Amino acid sequence: MDSDNHTSAGVDPHTVMMFSGHRTASMLKRYHIIALDDLRRAAERGSAYAPGHRAVVTFPMRTRRERAE
């Protein structure tokens, strides 16, 4: 399990840094890649939290490689 998976699982970033050997938060952040599906889930959670508030959320179009997966 890599640091992205630990972070996504909700493990405290400081704990992930100690476990993975990242010495600074900037190193951990540099290698934490956010997937488009994660952004979509975050938007859905935010909409569910404040159902009366309408926000416009846009996402970049998927590349051919992403569509093929």
C-alpha positions, 0 to 999 in steps of 0.5 A: 500500500503506497502513500496515496492509498493511506491518504485516501483511506483517511490516515493522518498525513503525519502518520503517512509521512512517518510510515512512508519515509517522506521527510516533509509535507511538501514531499508527501504532497508532491507524490499525492496524485488526485484522480478525477473520480476522487474529485467527482466523489468530493463534489457529490459529498459536498452537494449532499452536505449542503443540498440547498446550495447549488454549485457548478463543478466542472472537470477537465475532459478525459484523455483517450487513454482514460476513456479506454480504461 
